[in-house]
Amino acid sequence: MSRQDKDGDDEERGQRAVQSVEVGGRLLLALSRSPGPMSLKDLAAQAGLPASRAHPYLVSFGRLRLIEQDTVSGRYALGAAALQLGLACLHQLDPLRAAQPVAEELARSTGHAVALAVWGNLGPTVVRLHEARQPLHVAMRVGTVMSVLGTATGRAFAGVLPPERVHEALAFGVGPLGESAVAVAPAAEVEAELASARREMAEHGLGRANGRPIPGVNAFSAPALDHEGQPAIVITALDHQDRLAADWDSAAARAVRAAAAEISARLGGPGQPAGLTCAG
């Protein structure tokens, strides 16, 4: 096949790329990862380019105000236009839309049931649910309000949200999976559970349900953080204990952590950069 034919095929599949744009993009990504302005030498090295090749890109980016150069030090930083692009991207972000393909892939690759939940007026609320590959009978559907301290989903939220927001949800005493029982528990017991949820998040990055509130069903949950470091959505994998081990370093635990990190990256939160586009 000739190069022209190959390029034509790629274009028909929507895969035709412009190499110079990708090269320039590496420079912008390197600047986005830097805590401060960078010299031409360091910036080029981070992008895997010789300085002589990087410089013309920086001149063009400067004209577009995507980067700016300090007149005294000569160092480069992202410019006003890059800020506007970032703000526009954040404005357009939809956590559910960003998380949906990640949840689908997690369900497909593991065979576990996968749920997405947001923090609603009454607490953790399921907004998407992908069924397990094998039958799993659980009282969970879209719209279900989960127990804050009695489920992996709730504990993932409780482990990172400000305590006052968690207590507000507990005060309602709602949720079909044991919330009312937790809400009327002694204050010391509730505080101990909250502290436990925070330890789980600090040590493992996960909330866990080991045979509770549904006997024989285990679950792991992890929050995806937005650009402000706030939990935008929680992703949960759950399945029968014979298919999902409750060990903190199990395959399911690692998969859920990785999925949450990917969603965080798509939302501009902590994690590896998702690229120059506003994913979601």
C-alpha positions in Angstrom: 0.0 0.0 0.0 1.4 3.4 -0.9 1.8 6.2 1.7 -0.9 8.2 0.0 -3.3 5.3 0.2 -2.4 4.7 3.8 -3.0 8.4 4.7 -6.3 8.3 2.9 -7.4 5.2 4.9 -6.4 6.9 8.1 -8.3 10.0 7.2 -11.4 8.0 6.4 -11.2 6.4 9.9 -10.8 9.8 11.5 -7.2 9.1 12.5 -5.2 11.4 10.3 -2.8 13.4 12.5 -0.5 16.4 12.2 2.9 15.6 13.6 3.9 19.2 14.2 0.8 19.7 16.4 1.7 16.7 18.5 5.3 17.9 18.9 4.1 21.3 19.9 1.6 19.7 22.3 4.4 18.0 24.1 5.9 21.4 25.0 2.6 22.7 26.3 2.1 19.5 28.4 5.6 19.8 29.8 4.8 23.4 30.9 1.5 22.3 32.4 3.3 19.7 34.6 5.9 22.2 35.8 5.4 24.0 39.1 7.0 27.1 37.7 8.5 28.8 34.6 11.1 26.7 32.7 14.2 27.5 30.8 14.3 26.6 27.1 16.9 23.8 27.8 14.8 22.2 30.5 11.5 22.6 28.6 12.9 21.1 25.5 14.4 18.2 27.4 11.1 17.5 29.1 9.4 17.4 25.7 12.1 15.2 24.3 13.3 17.8 21.7 16.5 19.6 21.0 16.3 23.3 22.0 16.8 24.4 18.4 13.7 22.5 17.4 11.6 23.6 20.4 12.2 27.3 20.0 10.2 28.0 16.8 7.2 26.3 18.4 7.5 28.6 21.4 7.7 31.6 19.2 4.4 30.6 17.6 2.8 29.7 20.9 3.9 33.2 22.2 2.1 34.9 19.3 -1.1 33.0 20.2 -0.5 33.9 23.9 -0.5 30.2 24.8 2.9 30.8 26.4 4.7 33.8 27.7 8.4 34.4 28.3 9.8 36.4 31.2 11.8 39.3 29.8 14.4 39.1 32.5 15.0 35.4 33.1 14.0 34.2 29.6 12.0 31.4 31.2 8.7 30.2 29.7 5.3 29.7 31.3 1.8 29.1 30.1 0.1 32.3 28.9 -3.3 34.0 29.1 -4.8 32.0 26.2 -3.8 28.8 27.9 -5.6 30.0 31.0 -8.8 30.7 29.0 -8.7 27.3 27.4 -8.3 25.7 30.8 -11.2 27.6 32.3 -13.4 26.8 29.3 -12.5 23.2 29.7 -13.4 23.2 33.4 -16.7 24.9 32.6 -17.7 22.2 30.1 -16.7 19.3 32.3 -19.5 16.8 33.2 -18.2 14.3 35.8 -20.7 11.7 34.8 -19.9 11.9 31.1 -16.2 11.8 32.0 -16.7 8.7 34.2 -19.1 6.7 32.1 -16.5 5.2 29.6 -14.2 4.3 32.5 -17.0 2.6 34.3 -18.0 0.7 31.2 -14.4 -0.6 30.7 -14.1 -1.5 34.4 -17.3 -3.6 34.2 -16.2 -5.2 30.9 -12.6 -6.0 32.0 -13.5 -7.4 35.5 -17.0 -8.8 35.1 -18.0 -7.1 38.4 -21.0 -4.8 38.8 -19.9 -1.2 38.6 -21.8 1.8 40.0 -21.2 5.5 39.7 -22.5 7.8 42.5 -22.6 11.5 43.2 -23.2 13.3 46.5 -26.8 14.4 46.4 -29.0 16.3 48.8 -29.5 13.1 50.9 -26.0 11.7 50.5 -24.4 9.2 48.1 -26.8 8.6 45.2 -26.3 6.1 42.4 -26.5 7.6 38.9 -25.2 4.7 36.7 -25.2 1.0 37.2 -23.5 -1.7 35.1 -24.6 -5.2 35.8 -22.2 -8.0 36.8 -21.3 -10.6 34.2 -22.8 -13.3 36.5 -26.1 -12.9 38.4 -25.8 -10.6 41.5 -28.9 -9.9 43.5 -28.4 -6.5 45.2 -31.0 -3.8 46.2 -29.3 -1.1 44.2 -30.6 0.8 41.2 -30.2 4.3 39.7 -31.5 6.7 42.3 -30.7 4.6 45.3 -29.3 6.6 48.2 -26.5 4.7 49.8 -25.6 4.5 53.5 -22.9 6.9 54.3 -21.0 4.7 56.7 -22.5 1.3 55.9 -21.5 0.9 52.3 -18.2 1.2 50.4 -19.6 4.0 48.2 -20.6 6.0 51.3 -17.3 5.4 53.1 -15.4 6.6 50.0 -17.2 9.9 50.2 -17.0 10.1 53.9 -13.3 9.5 53.8 -12.6 12.7 51.8 -15.6 15.1 52.4 -15.5 17.7 55.1 -17.0 16.2 58.3 -19.9 18.8 58.4 -21.2 17.6 55.0 -21.1 14.0 56.1 -23.0 14.8 59.4 -25.6 16.7 57.4 -26.4 13.5 55.4 -26.3 11.4 58.5 -28.9 13.7 60.1 -31.5 12.7 57.5 -31.4 9.1 58.5 -32.2 7.9 55.0 -31.0 5.1 52.7 -32.3 1.6 52.2 -28.9 0.0 53.0 -28.7 0.6 56.7 -28.4 4.4 57.0 -31.2 4.8 59.5 -29.5 2.3 61.9 -26.2 4.3 61.6 -28.0 7.6 62.1 -29.4 6.6 65.5 -26.1 5.1 66.8 -24.3 6.7 69.7 -22.3 9.8 68.7 -19.0 8.1 69.7 -19.7 5.1 67.5 -20.5 7.3 64.5 -17.3 9.3 65.0 -15.3 6.1 65.2 -16.8 4.9 61.9 -16.0 8.3 60.3 -12.4 8.0 61.6 -12.2 4.5 60.2 -13.4 5.6 56.8 -10.8 8.4 56.7 -8.0 5.9 57.7 -9.1 3.6 54.9 -8.9 6.5 52.4 -5.6 7.7 53.7 -4.0 4.3 53.7 -5.6 2.6 50.7 -7.4 5.2 48.7 -10.6 3.1 48.9 -13.7 2.5 50.8 -14.5 -1.2 51.4 -17.5 -3.3 52.2 -16.6 -6.8 53.3 -19.9 -8.8 53.4 -21.9 -5.8 54.5 -24.5 -4.4 54.2 -25.3 -7.4 51.9 -24.0 -10.7 53.2 -21.7 -12.5 50.8 -21.1 -9.4 48.7 -17.9 -7.4 48.7 -17.2 -4.0 47.2 -14.5 -1.4 46.7 -15.1 2.3 46.0 -12.8 5.2 45.2 -13.5 8.9 44.7 -12.5 10.8 41.6 -11.4 14.3 42.4 -12.0 17.4 40.4 -9.6 20.3 39.7 -10.2 21.6 43.2 -9.5 18.3 44.8 -13.1 17.7 45.7 -14.8 14.3 45.2 -16.9 14.7 42.0 -18.0 11.1 41.7 -17.3 7.7 43.3 -16.8 4.6 41.3 -17.7 1.2 42.9 -17.1 -2.4 41.9 -19.1 -5.0 43.7 -19.6 -8.7 43.3 -20.1 -12.0 45.2 -17.3 -12.7 47.6 -16.2 -15.7 45.6 -15.5 -13.4 42.6 -14.3 -10.3 44.4 -11.7 -10.7 47.1 -11.8 -8.2 49.9 -8.0 -7.9 50.3 -6.9 -4.3 50.0 -4.4 -5.2 47.3 -6.6 -7.5 45.3 -7.1 -7.2 41.6 -10.4 -5.5 42.1 -9.0 -3.0 44.5 -6.2 -2.1 42.1 -8.6 -1.8 39.2 -10.9 0.5 41.1 -8.0 2.7 42.2 -6.8 2.9 38.6 -10.3 3.7 37.3 -10.7 6.6 39.9 -7.3 8.0 38.9 -8.3 8.0 35.2 -11.5 9.8 35.9 -9.7 12.3 38.1 -7.3 12.9 35.3 -10.2 13.5 32.9 -11.6 16.0 35.4 -8.3 17.9 35.8 -7.8 16.5 39.3 -4.8 14.7 40.7 -3.4 12.1 38.4 -1.6 11.9 35.1 -2.5 14.5 32.5 -5.2 13.3 30.2 -4.0 15.4 27.3 -4.7 18.8 25.8 -8.4 18.1 25.1 -11.1 18.4 27.7 -12.0 14.8 28.1 -15.4 13.6 29.2 
